[in-house]
Amino acid sequence: MKVAGVVFLALALGVPLECPSRATIPSVQTAPAARGSWEGLAIIVNSQNPVCNLTLWQLRQIFLGERQWWGNGRRVVLGAFPSGSAERQTVLRIVYDMNDRDFDKYFLWGMFRGELVTSPTILRTPKDVRRFVAKTRGAVAYLRASDLDNSVKVVRINNLRPEDDGYPLRLRVRDSK
């Protein structure tokens, strides 16, 4: 019974039960995908961040600013794509359960009331996102699985990686033009 309580407490606090020393990066797609195909939207953190797995509920707390510190004492620093991008729309729909206007209003009012320290840093390209997360120790952001490299660490969501069946953050593969 004690073990079950410890496991439950660890999961509730977001403590990873097992954390591989080096996360594997899914291979980058080289061939154009079939029309209508889907890919995972990876949640990424700085490679020094000890977090390996989050539940979707914990991710929502982090992205909403309700959880502002990582377990290692670093402040959470959010990165996001600009309004209108497919990546941002996916996160707004699945994680925030908001539209762009509600998202902007949420962070504006949160900062005005002093409940939030800052709003997400807006990053224009996948390269900008990778650079921001790689250089910012407490950073967390999202990136298409096809845009990943080893400069960042992929966090499992509900014990699933972006390429796994049942992964909750999916979006259509970019049209190759």
C-alpha contacts under 8 A as a table, 3 or more apart, distances in Angstrom:
res1	aa1	res2	aa2	distance
1	M	4	A	5.28
1	M	5	G	6.42
2	K	5	G	5.13
2	K	6	V	6.25
3	V	6	V	5.11
3	V	7	V	6.11
4	A	7	V	5.07
4	A	8	F	6.05
5	G	8	F	5.06
5	G	9	L	6.04
6	V	9	L	5.05
6	V	10	A	6.00
7	V	10	A	5.08
7	V	11	L	6.18
7	V	17	L	7.78
8	F	11	L	5.19
8	F	12	A	6.09
9	L	12	A	5.00
9	L	13	L	6.13
10	A	13	L	5.24
10	A	14	G	6.07
10	A	15	V	4.93
10	A	16	P	7.15
10	A	17	L	7.30
11	L	14	G	4.98
11	L	15	V	5.85
11	L	16	P	7.14
11	L	17	L	7.84
12	A	15	V	7.70
14	G	53	N	7.79
14	G	54	L	6.41
14	G	55	T	7.94
14	G	58	Q	7.15
15	V	51	V	7.54
15	V	71	G	7.72
16	P	19	C	6.31
16	P	51	V	6.60
16	P	52	C	6.27
16	P	53	N	6.04
16	P	54	L	7.96
18	E	52	C	7.99
19	C	51	V	7.83
19	C	52	C	5.72
19	C	53	N	8.00
20	P	23	A	6.25
20	P	52	C	7.85
23	A	153	K	6.68
23	A	154	V	6.88
25	I	148	L	7.14
25	I	149	D	6.84
25	I	150	N	6.77
25	I	154	V	7.39
26	P	145	A	6.98
26	P	146	S	7.96
26	P	148	L	7.70
26	P	163	E	7.20
27	S	146	S	7.50
28	V	145	A	7.29
28	V	146	S	4.84
28	V	147	D	7.00
28	V	148	L	7.19
29	Q	32	P	7.52
29	Q	146	S	5.68
32	P	176	S	6.45
33	A	37	S	6.34
33	A	173	V	6.91
34	A	37	S	5.60
35	R	175	D	7.74
36	G	172	R	6.42
36	G	173	V	7.27
37	S	172	R	5.81
37	S	173	V	5.68
38	W	170	R	6.29
38	W	171	L	5.43
38	W	172	R	4.39
38	W	173	V	5.18
39	E	144	R	7.16
39	E	145	A	6.65
39	E	146	S	7.80
39	E	162	P	7.35
39	E	163	E	7.17
39	E	170	R	5.54
39	E	171	L	5.68
39	E	172	R	6.20
39	E	173	V	5.74
40	G	144	R	6.16
40	G	145	A	5.56
40	G	162	P	4.34
40	G	163	E	6.02
40	G	167	Y	7.12
40	G	169	L	5.79
40	G	170	R	4.51
40	G	171	L	6.45
41	L	87	E	7.22
41	L	142	Y	6.35
41	L	143	L	5.51
41	L	144	R	4.46
41	L	145	A	5.76
41	L	162	P	6.27
41	L	169	L	5.34
41	L	170	R	5.62
41	L	171	L	6.83
42	A	142	Y	5.46
42	A	143	L	5.23
42	A	144	R	5.81
42	A	145	A	5.66
42	A	154	V	6.33
42	A	155	V	7.32
42	A	161	R	7.65
42	A	162	P	5.61
42	A	169	L	7.50
43	I	140	V	7.05
43	I	141	A	5.85
43	I	142	Y	4.51
43	I	143	L	6.59
43	I	154	V	5.87
43	I	155	V	5.59
43	I	156	R	7.56
43	I	157	I	7.88
44	I	133	V	7.49
44	I	140	V	5.62
44	I	141	A	5.43
44	I	142	Y	5.72
44	I	143	L	7.14
44	I	152	V	6.25
44	I	153	K	5.39
44	I	154	V	4.59
44	I	155	V	5.79
45	V	49	N	6.46
45	V	133	V	6.01
45	V	134	A	7.68
45	V	138	G	7.34
45	V	139	A	5.61
45	V	140	V	4.56
45	V	141	A	6.67
45	V	152	V	6.05
45	V	153	K	5.29
45	V	154	V	6.57
45	V	155	V	7.07
46	N	49	N	5.48
46	N	133	V	5.26
46	N	134	A	5.15
46	N	135	K	7.32
46	N	136	T	6.62
46	N	137	R	5.50
46	N	138	G	6.65
46	N	139	A	6.00
46	N	140	V	7.18
46	N	152	V	5.47
46	N	153	K	5.98
47	S	134	A	6.90
47	S	151	S	7.15
47	S	152	V	5.32
47	S	153	K	4.95
48	Q	137	R	6.73
49	N	72	N	7.65
49	N	137	R	6.98
49	N	138	G	7.06
50	P	71	G	7.81
50	P	72	N	7.29
51	V	54	L	7.64
51	V	71	G	7.91
51	V	155	V	6.95
52	C	154	V	7.53
52	C	155	V	4.94
52	C	156	R	6.06
53	N	155	V	5.35
53	N	156	R	4.43
53	N	157	I	5.73
53	N	158	N	6.89
53	N	159	N	6.05
54	L	57	W	7.91
54	L	58	Q	5.84
54	L	59	L	6.20
54	L	155	V	7.08
54	L	156	R	6.26
54	L	157	I	5.06
54	L	158	N	6.04
54	L	159	N	7.40
55	T	58	Q	5.12
55	T	59	L	6.25
55	T	157	I	5.37
55	T	158	N	4.57
55	T	159	N	7.62
56	L	59	L	5.00
56	L	60	R	6.18
56	L	95	V	7.19
56	L	157	I	6.12
56	L	158	N	6.37
57	W	60	R	5.08
57	W	61	Q	6.39
58	Q	61	Q	5.04
58	Q	62	I	6.29
59	L	62	I	5.10
59	L	63	F	6.10
59	L	95	V	7.28
60	R	63	F	5.11
60	R	64	L	5.95
60	R	95	V	5.38
60	R	96	Y	6.33
61	Q	64	L	5.22
61	Q	65	G	6.20
61	Q	66	E	4.99
61	Q	67	R	5.50
62	I	65	G	5.20
62	I	66	E	5.95
62	I	67	R	4.81
62	I	68	Q	6.47
62	I	76	V	7.48
63	F	66	E	7.64
63	F	67	R	7.99
63	F	78	L	7.00
63	F	95	V	7.78
63	F	96	Y	7.49
64	L	67	R	7.65
64	L	96	Y	7.20
65	G	68	Q	5.53
65	G	116	L	6.29
67	R	70	W	7.94
67	R	76	V	7.84
68	Q	75	R	5.84
68	Q	76	V	5.13
69	W	72	N	7.93
69	W	73	G	5.97
69	W	74	R	5.64
69	W	75	R	4.44
69	W	76	V	5.22
70	W	73	G	5.48
70	W	74	R	5.36
70	W	75	R	6.21
70	W	76	V	6.21
70	W	138	G	7.30
71	G	74	R	7.40
74	R	137	R	7.29
74	R	138	G	5.49
75	R	138	G	5.57
76	V	138	G	4.90
76	V	139	A	5.94
76	V	140	V	7.03
77	V	120	P	7.16
77	V	121	T	7.97
77	V	136	T	7.79
77	V	138	G	5.45
77	V	139	A	4.47
77	V	140	V	6.18
78	L	119	S	7.36
78	L	120	P	4.61
78	L	121	T	6.16
78	L	139	A	5.78
78	L	140	V	5.26
78	L	141	A	5.96
79	G	120	P	5.13
79	G	121	T	4.73
79	G	122	I	6.05
79	G	123	L	6.71
79	G	129	V	7.03
79	G	132	F	7.70
79	G	133	V	7.76
79	G	139	A	6.90
79	G	140	V	6.13
79	G	141	A	4.67
79	G	142	Y	7.54
80	A	88	R	6.86
80	A	120	P	5.93
80	A	121	T	6.00
80	A	122	I	4.97
80	A	123	L	5.90
80	A	129	V	7.82
80	A	141	A	6.04
80	A	142	Y	7.02
81	F	85	S	6.55
81	F	87	E	6.84
81	F	88	R	5.56
81	F	122	I	5.47
81	F	123	L	5.20
81	F	124	R	5.92
81	F	125	T	7.57
82	P	85	S	6.07
82	P	88	R	6.92
82	P	122	I	5.79
82	P	123	L	6.64
82	P	124	R	6.27
83	S	88	R	6.68
83	S	89	Q	7.79
83	S	100	D	6.60
84	G	88	R	6.89
84	G	89	Q	6.62
84	G	100	D	7.99
85	S	88	R	5.33
85	S	89	Q	6.23
86	A	89	Q	5.07
86	A	90	T	6.18
86	A	171	L	7.39
87	E	90	T	5.26
87	E	91	V	6.47
87	E	142	Y	7.57
87	E	143	L	7.20
87	E	144	R	7.35
87	E	171	L	7.38
88	R	91	V	5.15
88	R	92	L	6.01
89	Q	92	L	5.02
89	Q	93	R	6.06
89	Q	99	N	7.69
89	Q	100	D	7.91
90	T	93	R	5.23
90	T	94	I	6.07
90	T	95	V	7.98
90	T	169	L	7.07
90	T	170	R	7.33
90	T	171	L	6.63
91	V	94	I	5.30
91	V	95	V	5.18
91	V	96	Y	6.54
91	V	169	L	7.44
92	L	95	V	5.80
92	L	96	Y	4.81
92	L	97	D	5.66
92	L	98	M	5.34
92	L	99	N	6.09
92	L	100	D	7.32
92	L	103	F	7.67
93	R	96	Y	6.14
93	R	97	D	4.74
93	R	98	M	5.97
93	R	99	N	7.06
94	I	97	D	5.73
94	I	168	P	7.79
94	I	169	L	7.00
96	Y	103	F	7.82
98	M	101	R	7.98
98	M	102	D	5.75
98	M	103	F	6.02
99	N	102	D	5.40
99	N	103	F	6.10
100	D	103	F	5.03
100	D	104	D	6.22
101	R	104	D	5.28
101	R	105	K	6.16
102	D	105	K	5.01
102	D	106	Y	5.90
103	F	106	Y	5.11
103	F	107	F	6.47
104	D	107	F	5.46
104	D	108	L	6.10
105	K	108	L	5.05
105	K	109	W	6.00
106	Y	109	W	5.46
106	Y	110	G	5.96
107	F	110	G	4.93
107	F	111	M	6.03
107	F	116	L	7.28
107	F	118	T	7.76
107	F	119	S	5.76
108	L	111	M	5.37
108	L	112	F	6.13
108	L	119	S	7.78
109	W	112	F	4.88
109	W	113	R	6.03
110	G	113	R	5.29
110	G	114	G	6.13
110	G	115	E	5.08
110	G	116	L	5.08
111	M	114	G	4.93
111	M	115	E	5.94
111	M	116	L	4.77
111	M	117	V	6.10
111	M	118	T	6.48
111	M	119	S	7.65
112	F	115	E	7.72
113	R	116	L	7.71
114	G	117	V	6.78
116	L	119	S	7.44
123	L	126	P	7.90
123	L	128	D	5.80
123	L	129	V	5.87
124	R	128	D	6.44
124	R	129	V	7.65
125	T	128	D	5.10
125	T	129	V	6.40
126	P	129	V	5.00
126	P	130	R	6.21
126	P	143	L	6.66
126	P	147	D	6.43
127	K	130	R	5.17
127	K	131	R	6.13
128	D	131	R	5.16
128	D	132	F	6.01
129	V	132	F	5.15
129	V	133	V	6.16
129	V	141	A	7.16
129	V	142	Y	7.88
129	V	143	L	7.47
130	R	133	V	5.33
130	R	134	A	5.94
130	R	148	L	7.84
130	R	151	S	6.85
130	R	152	V	6.56
131	R	134	A	5.14
131	R	135	K	6.11
131	R	151	S	7.90
132	F	135	K	5.39
132	F	136	T	5.94
132	F	139	A	7.47
133	V	136	T	5.22
133	V	137	R	7.28
133	V	138	G	7.96
133	V	139	A	5.14
133	V	140	V	6.50
133	V	141	A	7.11
133	V	152	V	6.64
134	A	137	R	7.36
134	A	151	S	5.83
134	A	152	V	5.66
136	T	139	A	5.31
143	L	147	D	6.44
143	L	148	L	6.98
144	R	147	D	5.30
144	R	148	L	6.92
145	A	148	L	5.49
145	A	162	P	6.56
145	A	163	E	7.74
148	L	152	V	7.64
149	D	152	V	6.69
150	N	153	K	7.07
154	V	161	R	7.85
155	V	161	R	7.42
156	R	159	N	5.18
156	R	160	L	5.09
156	R	161	R	5.00
156	R	162	P	7.64
157	I	160	L	5.23
157	I	161	R	6.65
157	I	167	Y	7.24
157	I	168	P	7.65
158	N	167	Y	7.87
160	L	164	D	5.92
160	L	165	D	7.99
160	L	166	G	7.54
160	L	167	Y	5.72
161	R	164	D	5.36
161	R	167	Y	6.60
162	P	167	Y	5.87
162	P	169	L	7.46
162	P	170	R	7.90
163	E	167	Y	7.28
164	D	167	Y	5.70
167	Y	170	R	7.13
